[in-house]
């Protein structure tokens, strides 16, 4: 993942909305959406009925961070 995607993912793990992430990182909401789309693609997270990709992405992030 790119540094921008990692920043967005970390903010998602804090429970921030796209707007909250944009404000915290001083970027546009469109930039946040672009990073979110890119990280979903990079993590291989496809839209699935009954599942939230944001939650799945955060869980993957937390597992990776926990390994350090």
Secondary structure as GFF3:
##gff-version 3
##sequence-region A 1 68
A	DSSP	alpha_helix	3	13	.	.	.	ID=ss1
A	DSSP	alpha_helix	18	25	.	.	.	ID=ss2
A	DSSP	alpha_helix	29	43	.	.	.	ID=ss3
A	DSSP	alpha_helix	53	66	.	.	.	ID=ss4
###
